[in-house]
Amino acid sequence: MHVILFEDQNVPNLYPVTIGRASFSISVGSMRLINIAKELGARIELVARNHLRAVLRADVPESWSPDKGERKGPILLINGRTVPECSLEGLWKELVSREYERGAVVFSGSSIAAAVLNTPDMLPNRELGCAELQGILQDLDLPIVYPSRQIELLERPSDVIRFHMKIIGANLEHRISTGFYREILDGVFVPKDESVSPIIGDYFVSDTKSGPIILSPDVQIGPYCLIRGPVYIGPRSKVIEHAAIKDDVAISSVCKIGGEVEATTIEPYSNKQHHGFLGHSYLGSWVNLGAGTCNSDLKNSYNEVSQETPSGKFPSGMQFLGCVIGDYSKTAINTSIFTGKTIGACSMTYGFVTTSVPSFVNYARSFGQITEIPADLMIQTQERMFARRDVAQRPCDVQLIRDMFDLTRGERQLASEPLSL
């Protein structure tokens, strides 16, 4: 079997989450779709937007490319916006095992969620673009099938948070079922390999009545911390003393987290070290929240929160919805982020965040200032950030910043005029 994870034309609707990140690399419920797909044991091929290809080749060198031979066996295609539920593995195997004359396609709404091609020669043996692959699938005119369960796709940034809360419990149970972990307290799981056991400070309080707590290799938990499951903390991450990590929190690898956090996903290499509330939110990678930064996740009217993005407002279907912050963005001390706001990639915010924030801007609207951040300045900042974590800055990382800047140029308009430098 050969597996293709592909991005479709609706991926930009997930901005700022997908400005510099492939849709199949978004963490939801502590899992990424690419990691679940790898459990199928097949060669993985990644079909992504042009500006992400170089980074994906560097980060996932084992993925298929034409120089590694022809595709073999039936081909399973999976939409990169698929909500990464671990239980999908069984559904995908079911699709591949069925006997179709040529293949079949599964829809979620008007979008192709998955497809099966019976023979590899139904696709040209070369690297495919996103639009080209979708055009091929449409031209093949495969029969539509209806699997035993619906496949959910991410449509808007708020969906990343909504589905995270829905699936984190089941995803953590799947992690535990792999046998990688041992239980040290009621509902608290750590790696079986004691050489990478977490360091847990004094007076640690765990509450697992609503779900398990998983502590990955080399995690550090400071003294006087409360963790209430379901919670996942990734490798080499640190929870600062006196922190309260409560309900539906997934912290990825190499993060430093303090204060109060609830119902939130935090991607790798992001920091929220200081006191302040972060709830029902999503933080991209290399984000840093300054001391005292807080967000609101509930309107005073208790009404549904609208998701506010640079392209407009959209209903979220959620009463609790905090912020969505893109990769590399920062907040100054005592920044207050209003309910349902999005902050684009590579931006710096100060004071009160009362509107959505474009990418690559200094946002100090409450002080009467919004200015553009040049790409070269962000590249210099990236180099210094990487060096602090012993991460080498690669040419593909530099080019990605430039591409992200160009992709989001249209966001940085004020009264139909570009923002000043």
C-alpha positions as a Markdown table, in Angstrom:
| # | Residue | x | y | z |
|---|---|---|---|---|
| 1 | Met | 0.0 | 0.0 | 0.0 |
| 2 | His | 1.1 | 3.6 | -0.7 |
| 3 | Val | -0.4 | 6.5 | 1.3 |
| 4 | Ile | -0.7 | 10.1 | 0.0 |
| 5 | Leu | -1.5 | 12.9 | 2.3 |
| 6 | Phe | -2.6 | 15.9 | 0.2 |
| 7 | Glu | -3.6 | 19.5 | 0.8 |
| 8 | Asp | -6.7 | 20.8 | -1.0 |
| 9 | Gln | -7.9 | 24.3 | -2.1 |
| 10 | Asn | -9.5 | 25.0 | 1.3 |
| 11 | Val | -6.3 | 24.9 | 3.3 |
| 12 | Pro | -6.0 | 28.8 | 3.3 |
| 13 | Asn | -9.3 | 28.9 | 5.2 |
| 14 | Leu | -7.3 | 27.6 | 8.2 |
| 15 | Tyr | -5.0 | 30.6 | 8.3 |
| 16 | Pro | -3.1 | 31.5 | 10.4 |
| 17 | Val | -2.6 | 27.9 | 11.5 |
| 18 | Thr | -1.6 | 26.8 | 8.0 |
| 19 | Ile | 0.4 | 29.8 | 6.8 |
| 20 | Gly | 3.7 | 28.0 | 7.4 |
| 21 | Arg | 2.5 | 24.5 | 8.4 |
| 22 | Ala | 1.0 | 21.7 | 6.3 |
| 23 | Ser | -2.6 | 20.8 | 7.2 |
| 24 | Phe | -1.5 | 17.2 | 8.0 |
| 25 | Ser | 1.0 | 18.6 | 10.5 |
| 26 | Ile | -1.5 | 20.4 | 12.7 |
| 27 | Ser | -1.7 | 19.0 | 16.3 |
| 28 | Val | -5.3 | 18.2 | 17.3 |
| 29 | Gly | -6.1 | 16.2 | 20.3 |
| 30 | Ser | -2.3 | 15.7 | 20.9 |
| 31 | Met | -1.9 | 13.9 | 17.5 |
| 32 | Arg | -0.9 | 14.9 | 13.9 |
| 33 | Leu | -2.5 | 13.3 | 10.9 |
| 34 | Ile | 0.9 | 12.4 | 9.5 |
| 35 | Asn | 1.9 | 10.5 | 12.6 |
| 36 | Ile | -1.4 | 8.4 | 12.5 |
| 37 | Ala | -0.9 | 7.7 | 8.8 |
| 38 | Lys | 2.6 | 6.4 | 9.5 |
| 39 | Glu | 1.1 | 3.7 | 11.8 |
| 40 | Leu | -0.4 | 2.1 | 8.6 |
| 41 | Gly | 3.2 | 0.9 | 7.9 |
| 42 | Ala | 3.1 | 2.1 | 4.3 |
| 43 | Arg | 5.4 | 4.5 | 2.4 |
| 44 | Ile | 4.0 | 8.1 | 2.9 |
| 45 | Glu | 3.9 | 10.6 | 0.1 |
| 46 | Leu | 3.2 | 14.3 | 0.9 |
| 47 | Val | 1.5 | 16.6 | -1.6 |
| 48 | Ala | 1.6 | 20.1 | -0.2 |
| 49 | Arg | 1.6 | 23.7 | -1.2 |
| 50 | Asn | 4.8 | 24.8 | -3.1 |
| 51 | His | 6.2 | 26.9 | -0.4 |
| 52 | Leu | 6.2 | 24.0 | 2.1 |
| 53 | Arg | 7.9 | 21.4 | -0.1 |
| 54 | Ala | 11.5 | 22.2 | 0.9 |
| 55 | Val | 10.8 | 22.2 | 4.6 |
| 56 | Leu | 8.9 | 18.9 | 4.4 |
| 57 | Arg | 11.7 | 17.2 | 2.4 |
| 58 | Ala | 14.1 | 18.2 | 5.2 |
| 59 | Asp | 11.7 | 17.4 | 8.1 |
| 60 | Val | 10.3 | 14.1 | 6.7 |
| 61 | Pro | 13.2 | 12.7 | 4.5 |
| 62 | Glu | 11.7 | 9.2 | 4.5 |
| 63 | Ser | 8.7 | 10.4 | 2.6 |
| 64 | Trp | 8.3 | 9.1 | -1.0 |
| 65 | Ser | 9.7 | 11.0 | -4.0 |
| 66 | Pro | 10.1 | 9.9 | -7.6 |
| 67 | Asp | 13.8 | 9.1 | -7.2 |
| 68 | Lys | 12.8 | 6.4 | -4.6 |
| 69 | Gly | 11.1 | 4.2 | -7.2 |
| 70 | Glu | 7.5 | 3.7 | -8.3 |
| 71 | Arg | 4.5 | 3.7 | -6.1 |
| 72 | Lys | 3.5 | 0.2 | -5.1 |
| 73 | Gly | 0.2 | -1.5 | -4.3 |
| 74 | Pro | -3.2 | 0.2 | -3.9 |
| 75 | Ile | -3.0 | 4.0 | -3.2 |
| 76 | Leu | -4.8 | 5.5 | -0.3 |
| 77 | Leu | -5.2 | 9.2 | -0.5 |
| 78 | Ile | -6.1 | 11.2 | 2.7 |
| 79 | Asn | -7.1 | 14.8 | 2.8 |
| 80 | Gly | -4.6 | 16.7 | 5.0 |
| 81 | Arg | -7.5 | 18.6 | 6.7 |
| 82 | Thr | -8.8 | 15.3 | 8.2 |
| 83 | Val | -9.3 | 15.5 | 11.9 |
| 84 | Pro | -6.5 | 13.3 | 13.3 |
| 85 | Glu | -8.5 | 10.7 | 15.3 |
| 86 | Cys | -6.4 | 7.6 | 16.0 |
| 87 | Ser | -9.5 | 5.5 | 15.4 |
| 88 | Leu | -9.4 | 6.4 | 11.7 |
| 89 | Glu | -6.7 | 3.8 | 11.1 |
| 90 | Gly | -9.3 | 1.1 | 11.1 |
| 91 | Leu | -11.5 | 3.0 | 8.6 |
| 92 | Trp | -8.7 | 3.5 | 6.2 |
| 93 | Lys | -7.8 | -0.2 | 6.3 |
| 94 | Glu | -11.4 | -1.0 | 5.6 |
| 95 | Leu | -11.5 | 1.3 | 2.5 |
| 96 | Val | -8.3 | -0.3 | 1.1 |
| 97 | Ser | -9.5 | -3.9 | 1.8 |
| 98 | Arg | -12.8 | -3.5 | -0.2 |
| 99 | Glu | -12.8 | -4.7 | -3.8 |
| 100 | Tyr | -13.4 | -1.8 | -6.2 |
| 101 | Glu | -13.1 | -2.2 | -9.9 |
| 102 | Arg | -10.9 | 0.9 | -10.3 |
| 103 | Gly | -11.1 | 2.6 | -7.0 |
| 104 | Ala | -13.5 | 4.8 | -4.9 |
| 105 | Val | -13.8 | 8.2 | -3.3 |
| 106 | Val | -15.2 | 9.4 | 0.0 |
| 107 | Phe | -16.6 | 12.9 | 0.5 |
| 108 | Ser | -17.0 | 15.1 | 3.5 |
| 109 | Gly | -19.4 | 17.8 | 2.4 |
| 110 | Ser | -18.2 | 19.0 | -1.0 |
| 111 | Ser | -14.6 | 18.0 | -0.3 |
| 112 | Ile | -12.7 | 14.8 | -1.1 |
| 113 | Ala | -11.9 | 13.3 | 2.3 |
| 114 | Ala | -10.2 | 10.1 | 1.1 |
| 115 | Ala | -9.8 | 8.0 | -2.0 |
| 116 | Val | -8.5 | 4.6 | -3.0 |
| 117 | Leu | -6.9 | 3.9 | -6.4 |
| 118 | Asn | -6.4 | 0.2 | -7.2 |
| 119 | Thr | -3.3 | 0.5 | -9.3 |
| 120 | Pro | -0.4 | 2.9 | -9.1 |
| 121 | Asp | -0.4 | 3.7 | -12.8 |
| 122 | Met | -3.6 | 5.7 | -12.3 |
| 123 | Leu | -1.2 | 8.5 | -11.2 |
| 124 | Pro | 1.9 | 9.8 | -13.1 |
| 125 | Asn | 5.1 | 8.7 | -11.5 |
| 126 | Arg | 6.4 | 12.1 | -10.5 |
| 127 | Glu | 5.9 | 14.7 | -7.8 |
| 128 | Leu | 2.4 | 16.1 | -7.9 |
| 129 | Gly | 1.0 | 19.5 | -7.1 |
| 130 | Cys | -2.1 | 20.0 | -5.0 |
| 131 | Ala | -4.4 | 21.3 | -7.7 |
| 132 | Glu | -3.0 | 18.8 | -10.2 |
| 133 | Leu | -3.8 | 15.8 | -7.9 |
| 134 | Gln | -7.3 | 17.0 | -7.3 |
| 135 | Gly | -7.9 | 17.5 | -11.0 |
| 136 | Ile | -6.7 | 13.9 | -11.7 |
| 137 | Leu | -9.1 | 12.6 | -9.0 |
| 138 | Gln | -12.0 | 14.5 | -10.6 |
| 139 | Asp | -11.2 | 13.3 | -14.1 |
| 140 | Leu | -11.0 | 9.6 | -12.9 |
| 141 | Asp | -14.7 | 10.0 | -11.9 |
| 142 | Leu | -14.5 | 7.3 | -9.2 |
| 143 | Pro | -17.7 | 5.9 | -7.6 |
| 144 | Ile | -18.6 | 7.5 | -4.3 |
| 145 | Val | -18.7 | 5.2 | -1.3 |
| 146 | Tyr | -20.0 | 5.7 | 2.2 |
| 147 | Pro | -17.8 | 4.2 | 5.0 |
| 148 | Ser | -19.0 | 3.0 | 8.3 |
| 149 | Arg | -18.4 | 6.4 | 9.9 |
| 150 | Gln | -18.1 | 10.0 | 8.8 |
| 151 | Ile | -14.7 | 11.6 | 8.2 |
| 152 | Glu | -14.5 | 15.1 | 9.7 |
| 153 | Leu | -12.4 | 17.8 | 8.0 |
| 154 | Leu | -11.1 | 21.0 | 9.6 |
| 155 | Glu | -12.8 | 24.0 | 8.0 |
| 156 | Arg | -11.9 | 27.0 | 10.1 |
| 157 | Pro | -9.3 | 27.9 | 12.7 |
| 158 | Ser | -11.8 | 27.4 | 15.5 |
| 159 | Asp | -12.3 | 23.8 | 14.4 |
| 160 | Val | -8.7 | 23.0 | 15.5 |
| 161 | Ile | -9.8 | 23.9 | 19.1 |
| 162 | Arg | -13.3 | 22.4 | 18.9 |
| 163 | Phe | -12.2 | 19.0 | 17.6 |
| 164 | His | -9.2 | 19.0 | 20.0 |
| 165 | Met | -11.5 | 19.0 | 22.9 |
| 166 | Lys | -13.7 | 16.3 | 21.3 |
| 167 | Ile | -11.0 | 13.8 | 20.5 |
| 168 | Ile | -8.2 | 14.3 | 23.0 |
| 169 | Gly | -9.5 | 11.7 | 25.5 |
| 170 | Ala | -9.7 | 8.9 | 22.9 |
| 171 | Asn | -6.4 | 9.8 | 21.4 |
| 172 | Leu | -4.7 | 9.6 | 24.8 |
| 173 | Glu | -6.3 | 6.2 | 25.4 |
| 174 | His | -4.8 | 5.1 | 22.1 |
| 175 | Arg | -1.3 | 6.3 | 23.2 |
| 176 | Ile | -1.6 | 4.4 | 26.4 |
| 177 | Ser | -2.7 | 1.2 | 24.5 |
| 178 | Thr | 0.5 | 1.1 | 22.6 |
| 179 | Gly | 2.3 | -0.2 | 25.7 |
| 180 | Phe | 4.9 | 2.5 | 25.7 |
| 181 | Tyr | 3.8 | 3.8 | 29.1 |
| 182 | Arg | 3.6 | 2.7 | 32.7 |
| 183 | Glu | 1.2 | 4.1 | 35.4 |
| 184 | Ile | 2.9 | 5.7 | 38.3 |
| 185 | Leu | -0.1 | 7.3 | 40.0 |
| 186 | Asp | -3.8 | 6.8 | 39.4 |
| 187 | Gly | -4.3 | 7.8 | 35.7 |
| 188 | Val | -0.8 | 9.3 | 35.4 |
| 189 | Phe | 1.4 | 7.6 | 32.8 |
| 190 | Val | 5.1 | 8.0 | 32.0 |
| 191 | Pro | 7.5 | 6.1 | 29.6 |
| 192 | Lys | 8.4 | 2.6 | 30.6 |
| 193 | Asp | 12.1 | 3.5 | 29.9 |
| 194 | Glu | 13.1 | 4.8 | 33.3 |
| 195 | Ser | 16.2 | 6.5 | 31.8 |
| 196 | Val | 13.9 | 9.2 | 30.3 |
| 197 | Ser | 11.4 | 9.3 | 33.1 |
| 198 | Pro | 9.9 | 12.8 | 33.9 |
| 199 | Ile | 11.2 | 14.8 | 36.8 |
| 200 | Ile | 8.2 | 15.7 | 39.1 |
| 201 | Gly | 8.6 | 18.3 | 41.8 |
| 202 | Asp | 7.3 | 18.2 | 45.3 |
| 203 | Tyr | 3.6 | 18.7 | 46.1 |
| 204 | Phe | 2.4 | 17.7 | 42.6 |
| 205 | Val | -1.4 | 17.3 | 42.4 |
| 206 | Ser | -3.0 | 15.2 | 39.7 |
| 207 | Asp | -6.7 | 14.9 | 39.0 |
| 208 | Thr | -7.5 | 12.2 | 36.5 |
| 209 | Lys | -11.3 | 11.8 | 37.1 |
| 210 | Ser | -12.1 | 13.2 | 33.6 |
| 211 | Gly | -9.1 | 11.7 | 31.7 |
| 212 | Pro | -5.5 | 10.5 | 31.9 |
| 213 | Ile | -2.3 | 12.5 | 32.2 |
| 214 | Ile | 0.6 | 11.5 | 29.9 |
| 215 | Leu | 4.1 | 12.8 | 30.6 |
| 216 | Ser | 6.5 | 12.1 | 27.7 |
| 217 | Pro | 10.3 | 11.5 | 27.9 |
| 218 | Asp | 12.4 | 14.1 | 29.8 |
| 219 | Val | 9.4 | 16.2 | 30.9 |
| 220 | Gln | 10.0 | 18.4 | 33.9 |
| 221 | Ile | 7.1 | 19.3 | 36.3 |
| 222 | Gly | 7.9 | 22.0 | 38.8 |
| 223 | Pro | 6.8 | 22.0 | 42.5 |
| 224 | Tyr | 3.3 | 23.0 | 43.5 |
| 225 | Cys | 1.8 | 22.2 | 40.1 |
| 226 | Leu | -1.8 | 21.0 | 39.4 |
| 227 | Ile | -2.5 | 18.9 | 36.3 |
| 228 | Arg | -6.1 | 17.9 | 35.6 |
| 229 | Gly | -6.6 | 15.4 | 32.8 |
| 230 | Pro | -7.0 | 14.7 | 30.0 |
| 231 | Val | -3.6 | 16.3 | 29.4 |
| 232 | Tyr | -0.6 | 15.4 | 27.2 |
| 233 | Ile | 2.8 | 16.9 | 27.7 |
| 234 | Gly | 5.4 | 16.3 | 25.0 |
| 235 | Pro | 9.1 | 15.3 | 25.2 |
| 236 | Arg | 11.5 | 17.8 | 26.8 |
| 237 | Ser | 8.8 | 20.2 | 27.8 |
| 238 | Lys | 8.8 | 21.9 | 31.2 |
| 239 | Val | 5.8 | 23.0 | 33.4 |
| 240 | Ile | 6.8 | 25.9 | 35.6 |
| 241 | Glu | 6.2 | 25.8 | 39.4 |
| 242 | His | 2.7 | 26.8 | 40.6 |
| 243 | Ala | 1.2 | 26.1 | 37.1 |
| 244 | Ala | -2.4 | 24.9 | 36.7 |
| 245 | Ile | -2.8 | 22.8 | 33.6 |
| 246 | Lys | -6.5 | 21.9 | 33.4 |
| 247 | Asp | -8.7 | 19.8 | 31.2 |
| 248 | Asp | -8.0 | 19.1 | 27.5 |
| 249 | Val | -4.5 | 20.5 | 27.2 |
| 250 | Ala | -1.9 | 19.2 | 24.8 |
| 251 | Ile | 1.6 | 20.6 | 25.0 |
| 252 | Ser | 4.0 | 19.5 | 22.3 |
| 253 | Ser | 7.7 | 19.0 | 22.6 |
| 254 | Val | 10.3 | 21.5 | 24.0 |
| 255 | Cys | 7.8 | 24.0 | 25.4 |
| 256 | Lys | 7.9 | 26.0 | 28.7 |
| 257 | Ile | 4.5 | 26.5 | 30.2 |
| 258 | Gly | 3.4 | 28.3 | 33.4 |
| 259 | Gly | 0.3 | 30.0 | 34.8 |
| 260 | Glu | -3.2 | 28.7 | 34.0 |
| 261 | Val | -3.9 | 26.8 | 30.8 |
| 262 | Glu | -7.2 | 25.1 | 29.8 |
| 263 | Ala | -8.5 | 23.4 | 26.7 |
| 264 | Thr | -5.5 | 24.4 | 24.5 |
| 265 | Thr | -3.1 | 23.0 | 22.0 |
| 266 | Ile | 0.5 | 24.3 | 22.0 |
| 267 | Glu | 2.8 | 23.4 | 19.1 |
| 268 | Pro | 6.6 | 22.7 | 19.6 |
| 269 | Tyr | 9.1 | 25.2 | 20.8 |
| 270 | Ser | 6.5 | 27.7 | 22.2 |
| 271 | Asn | 6.7 | 29.4 | 25.6 |
| 272 | Lys | 4.1 | 30.6 | 28.1 |
| 273 | Gln | 6.3 | 30.7 | 31.2 |
| 274 | His | 4.6 | 33.4 | 33.3 |
| 275 | His | 1.3 | 33.9 | 35.1 |
| 276 | Gly | -1.7 | 34.6 | 33.1 |
| 277 | Phe | -4.7 | 32.7 | 31.6 |
| 278 | Leu | -4.7 | 30.9 | 28.3 |
| 279 | Gly | -7.9 | 29.0 | 27.5 |
| 280 | His | -9.7 | 27.4 | 24.5 |
| 281 | Ser | -6.9 | 28.4 | 22.3 |
| 282 | Tyr | -4.2 | 27.3 | 19.8 |
| 283 | Leu | -0.6 | 28.4 | 19.8 |
| 284 | Gly | 1.7 | 27.7 | 16.8 |
| 285 | Ser | 5.4 | 26.9 | 17.0 |
| 286 | Trp | 8.0 | 29.4 | 18.3 |
| 287 | Val | 5.4 | 31.5 | 20.0 |
| 288 | Asn | 6.2 | 33.5 | 23.2 |
| 289 | Leu | 3.7 | 35.0 | 25.5 |
| 290 | Gly | 5.0 | 37.8 | 27.7 |
| 291 | Ala | 4.4 | 38.0 | 31.4 |
| 292 | Gly | 0.8 | 38.7 | 32.4 |
| 293 | Thr | -0.6 | 37.9 | 28.9 |
| 294 | Cys | -4.2 | 36.8 | 29.2 |
| 295 | Asn | -6.9 | 35.9 | 26.8 |
| 296 | Ser | -10.7 | 35.9 | 27.1 |
| 297 | Asp | -12.6 | 32.7 | 26.1 |
| 298 | Leu | -16.2 | 33.7 | 27.1 |
| 299 | Lys | -18.3 | 36.6 | 26.1 |
| 300 | Asn | -20.0 | 38.6 | 28.8 |
| 301 | Ser | -23.4 | 37.8 | 27.1 |
| 302 | Tyr | -22.6 | 34.1 | 27.2 |
| 303 | Asn | -23.4 | 33.9 | 23.4 |
| 304 | Glu | -21.7 | 31.9 | 20.8 |
| 305 | Val | -18.2 | 33.3 | 20.0 |
| 306 | Ser | -17.5 | 34.3 | 16.4 |
| 307 | Gln | -14.1 | 33.5 | 15.0 |
| 308 | Glu | -12.5 | 36.7 | 13.8 |
| 309 | Thr | -9.9 | 36.4 | 11.0 |
| 310 | Pro | -8.4 | 38.9 | 8.6 |
| 311 | Ser | -10.8 | 37.6 | 5.9 |
| 312 | Gly | -13.9 | 38.2 | 8.1 |
| 313 | Lys | -16.0 | 36.8 | 11.0 |
| 314 | Phe | -17.3 | 33.3 | 11.0 |
| 315 | Pro | -19.7 | 31.4 | 13.5 |
| 316 | Ser | -17.7 | 29.0 | 15.6 |
| 317 | Gly | -20.5 | 27.0 | 17.2 |
| 318 | Met | -18.7 | 27.4 | 20.5 |
| 319 | Gln | -19.6 | 29.3 | 23.7 |
| 320 | Phe | -15.9 | 29.1 | 24.8 |
| 321 | Leu | -13.4 | 30.2 | 22.3 |
| 322 | Gly | -10.1 | 32.0 | 23.0 |
| 323 | Cys | -7.3 | 32.9 | 20.5 |
| 324 | Val | -5.5 | 31.4 | 17.6 |
| 325 | Ile | -1.9 | 32.5 | 17.3 |
| 326 | Gly | 0.3 | 31.8 | 14.3 |
| 327 | Asp | 3.9 | 30.6 | 14.2 |
| 328 | Tyr | 6.7 | 32.9 | 15.5 |
| 329 | Ser | 4.3 | 35.5 | 17.0 |
| 330 | Lys | 4.9 | 37.2 | 20.4 |
| 331 | Thr | 3.0 | 39.2 | 23.0 |
| 332 | Ala | 4.4 | 41.9 | 25.2 |
| 333 | Ile | 3.9 | 42.0 | 29.0 |
| 334 | Asn | 0.3 | 42.4 | 30.1 |
| 335 | Thr | -1.2 | 41.9 | 26.7 |
| 336 | Ser | -4.9 | 41.2 | 26.8 |
| 337 | Ile | -6.4 | 39.2 | 23.9 |
| 338 | Phe | -10.2 | 39.6 | 23.4 |
| 339 | Thr | -12.5 | 36.7 | 22.8 |
| 340 | Gly | -12.2 | 34.7 | 19.5 |
| 341 | Lys | -9.3 | 36.7 | 18.0 |
| 342 | Thr | -6.7 | 35.4 | 15.6 |
| 343 | Ile | -3.1 | 36.7 | 15.6 |
| 344 | Gly | -1.2 | 36.0 | 12.3 |
| 345 | Ala | 2.2 | 34.5 | 12.0 |
| 346 | Cys | 5.4 | 36.5 | 12.8 |
| 347 | Ser | 3.6 | 39.4 | 14.6 |
| 348 | Met | 4.2 | 41.3 | 17.8 |
| 349 | Thr | 1.3 | 42.5 | 19.9 |
| 350 | Tyr | 1.1 | 45.0 | 22.7 |
| 351 | Gly | -1.7 | 46.2 | 25.0 |
| 352 | Phe | -5.3 | 45.3 | 24.1 |
| 353 | Val | -5.9 | 42.9 | 21.1 |
| 354 | Thr | -9.4 | 43.9 | 20.1 |
| 355 | Thr | -9.4 | 42.9 | 16.5 |
| 356 | Ser | -7.8 | 40.2 | 14.4 |
| 357 | Val | -4.1 | 40.8 | 13.8 |
| 358 | Pro | -2.5 | 40.4 | 10.4 |
| 359 | Ser | 0.8 | 38.5 | 9.9 |
| 360 | Phe | 4.1 | 40.3 | 10.1 |
| 361 | Val | 2.9 | 43.4 | 12.0 |
| 362 | Asn | 3.7 | 45.3 | 15.2 |
| 363 | Tyr | 0.2 | 45.6 | 16.6 |
| 364 | Ala | -0.2 | 48.3 | 19.2 |
| 365 | Arg | -3.7 | 49.5 | 18.2 |
| 366 | Ser | -4.6 | 50.7 | 21.6 |
| 367 | Phe | -1.6 | 53.0 | 21.3 |
| 368 | Gly | -2.5 | 54.1 | 17.8 |
| 369 | Gln | 0.2 | 52.1 | 15.9 |
| 370 | Ile | 0.2 | 49.2 | 13.5 |
| 371 | Thr | 3.3 | 48.8 | 11.4 |
| 372 | Glu | 4.8 | 46.1 | 9.1 |
| 373 | Ile | 7.6 | 43.9 | 10.2 |
| 374 | Pro | 10.1 | 43.2 | 7.4 |
| 375 | Ala | 10.8 | 39.6 | 6.5 |
| 376 | Asp | 14.6 | 40.2 | 7.0 |
| 377 | Leu | 14.0 | 41.2 | 10.6 |
| 378 | Met | 12.0 | 38.0 | 11.2 |
| 379 | Ile | 14.7 | 35.9 | 9.6 |
| 380 | Gln | 17.3 | 37.5 | 12.1 |
| 381 | Thr | 14.9 | 36.8 | 15.0 |
| 382 | Gln | 14.4 | 33.3 | 13.8 |
| 383 | Glu | 18.2 | 32.7 | 13.8 |
| 384 | Arg | 18.5 | 34.0 | 17.4 |
| 385 | Met | 15.5 | 31.9 | 18.6 |
| 386 | Phe | 16.8 | 28.7 | 17.0 |
| 387 | Ala | 20.3 | 29.3 | 18.4 |
| 388 | Arg | 18.8 | 29.4 | 22.0 |
| 389 | Arg | 17.4 | 26.0 | 21.5 |
| 390 | Asp | 20.4 | 24.5 | 19.6 |
| 391 | Val | 18.4 | 24.3 | 16.4 |
| 392 | Ala | 20.2 | 25.0 | 13.1 |
| 393 | Gln | 18.7 | 27.6 | 10.8 |
| 394 | Arg | 18.5 | 26.0 | 7.4 |
| 395 | Pro | 18.1 | 27.7 | 4.0 |
| 396 | Cys | 14.6 | 26.2 | 3.8 |
| 397 | Asp | 13.6 | 27.9 | 7.1 |
| 398 | Val | 14.8 | 31.2 | 5.8 |
| 399 | Gln | 12.9 | 30.8 | 2.5 |
| 400 | Leu | 9.8 | 29.8 | 4.4 |
| 401 | Ile | 9.7 | 33.1 | 6.2 |
| 402 | Arg | 10.1 | 35.0 | 2.9 |
| 403 | Asp | 7.3 | 32.9 | 1.4 |
| 404 | Met | 5.0 | 33.5 | 4.4 |
| 405 | Phe | 5.6 | 37.2 | 4.1 |
| 406 | Asp | 4.6 | 37.2 | 0.5 |
| 407 | Leu | 1.6 | 35.0 | 1.0 |
| 408 | Thr | 0.1 | 37.3 | 3.7 |
| 409 | Arg | 0.9 | 40.6 | 2.0 |
| 410 | Gly | -2.8 | 41.2 | 1.4 |
| 411 | Glu | -3.6 | 41.0 | 5.1 |
| 412 | Arg | -1.5 | 44.1 | 5.8 |
| 413 | Gln | -3.8 | 46.7 | 4.4 |
| 414 | Leu | -5.2 | 49.7 | 6.2 |
| 415 | Ala | -7.8 | 51.8 | 4.4 |
| 416 | Ser | -6.7 | 50.0 | 1.1 |
| 417 | Glu | -3.1 | 51.2 | 1.6 |
| 418 | Pro | -0.1 | 49.0 | 2.8 |
| 419 | Leu | 1.0 | 49.5 | 6.3 |
| 420 | Ser | 4.0 | 51.7 | 6.8 |
| 421 | Leu | 7.4 | 50.1 | 7.7 |
